[in-house]
Amino acid sequence: MHQFVIVTGRPGVGKTTLVMRVLEKLRKENISFVGFYCPEVRVGRQRIGFHIRSIDGSISGWLARVNGCDGPSVGRYNTCREAESVASAALRGFEKADLVVIDEIGPMELKLIGIRRQIISVINSTKPGLFVVHYRLRDPEVLRPLKARGLWFEVTIDNRDLIIEDVYNAVLDAIKSMKRS
């Protein structure tokens, strides 16, 4: 069985929307989950950065911005150290939840040492996870356990609505299998 359900795909294909729809279904089943997601921030048509928000919406901050943050850079964005405390708060007590949700595991999140440590802690635990993984992630420390214990779904514009039920069922299977072990 698998411990992780992993969603990947090109930017803009609907990965976050798919994950949120799966979470809606899980809520109806009284499945508890914690985690964070990182939506883009636009002014008009121009992307200026990314927020980081807890899945329950109780805490948020900047993950990366074109201007205004002094963390390590990824492309044209500078990461924001405030994101580390948001990730930490969003994942606090993850051991008690049925599922950990991280959207996404990518270069920006992994450049910030505090978030990297949190992600690695989750991956090295026995907790089931639903993760969005950046389609070009090459980090062996993170990818090795994901590949070994994950069931992967590649999201495209053509299949994003068709695989919701498959991802949902895979998450339920991961939760059940981890409870048995």
N, C-alpha and C positions, 0 to 999 in steps of 0.2 A: 504493500500500500504506500501511498504518498503522504507526506506530512505537509507539504506546501502546494498551493495552487498558484501558478504564476501566469500572469497576463503580460504579454509583450506585444510590440507592434510599432509602426512608424508614428511620428507625432501627428496628432489631430485625427486619428482614426476612431476614437471613442473609447479608449481604455478606461478612463476615469468614469465615464458615464456607465459603462458596463459594470464596473465594480460597485458603483452606487446602487444600481438596479439589483445586483445580487444582495447587497446589504439590506435593501428594503425587504426582500423575500426572507432573509435570515431573521430580521426583526420580528416578523410575523410568526416565526418558529421559536421565539424567545431565546435565540442564540445571543450570548453576550460577546461583544468585541470591543477592542480598543485599538488605537493607532492614529495615523495621520495621513493627510493627502496634501498635495502641493499644486494648487491651481495656478495657472498663469494670470498675470495682471496686465491689462491693456489700457492704454489711453487712446481712444479712437481705434485706429487699425494697428497701432504700434505696440508691440509687447515691450513692457518696461521692466518686467521681473516676474517673480513667483512668490506667492505666500506659502506658508506652512500652517495647516489647521488641524486641530484634533478632529477625529471622526465625529465626536459628539458636538463639535462646534463651540466648546467652552473656552478654547484658547487658540490664538493665532498670532502670527508675526510674519516678518519678511524672511524668506529663504535666500533670495538673491535679487539684486537690482542692478540696473545699468549704472545708476548713481546712488551714492549715499551709504554704502556698506564697505567695510574694510577687510573682509575675510578673503580667503584664497579665491582667485578668479577662475571662472569656467567660461570660456568663450568671451563674449562681451559683458558678462555679468560678474559682479563681485558678490560672494556669499556673505550672509549676515549672521553674525555670531548669536543674535537673539534666537535664531532658529533652533539652536542646541537646547535651550531651556524649554521651548515649545515641544520638541520631540520627546524630551525627557518626561515632561508632564503628561503628554499624550500616551506614553507607553508605561507610565507608573502603574505598578500592580498588574502588569500583563499576565503574570502567572495565574491570576484568578479568573481571567476571561476565558471564554471558550475558543476565541480566535483572535489573532493579531492581524491587523490590516495596515499595510504600508504602501502608499502610492506617492512617490515611487522610490525605488532603489536605483539611483543613477549617480552620475558624476558630481552633481551639486551637493546632494545629500552626503555622499561619501567623502567629499573634500573637508567637511566640517567634522573634526575628530570626535566631538561629543555625539553627533548623530551616527557616525560610523560605528562607534562603540555600542550604541543602542541597537543598531541593526544587527551587528555581529552577535550581540547577546541574545537577541530574539532567534536568530538563525541557529545558534548553538543550543537553544533550549529544546524541550520536547513539545512545545506549544505549536498547534497548527497555525498556518499563516496563509493569508491571501495577499499576494504581493504583485504590484506592477513593477516590472524590471525594464530599465532602459534598453532599447533594442540593440544598442552598440556597447553595452557594458562588457568590459574585459578584465575586471578585477578578479583574479583567481581565488583570493581568500573568501570572497563573497559568492562567486559563481560555483565553486566546487560543491559546497553543500546544497545549493539550490538545484544543481543538475542531478545530484545523487538522490535527493529526497523530494523532488518537485515534479508535478504534472504541469506541463507547459501548454499554454494556449496562445497562438498568434492571432491577434485581432486585426482585421482588415475592415475597410468600409463595407465590403460585401457580406462579411459574416458576423459583424458586431451584434446584430439583433438576433441572429440564429443560434449563437453559442451561450447566451445568458443561462439557459437551463442546464447546459453541460457544465458550465463553471459552477453554478449553484450546487448541482449534484456532486461535483468533485469536492467542493468545500465541505458539504455534509459528510461525505465519505472520509475526508481527512480528519474531521472532528471525531467521528465515530471510531476510526482506527486508532487515533492517539489516546482516546479514553480507554480503549481495550488494553493498550500496552502499558 
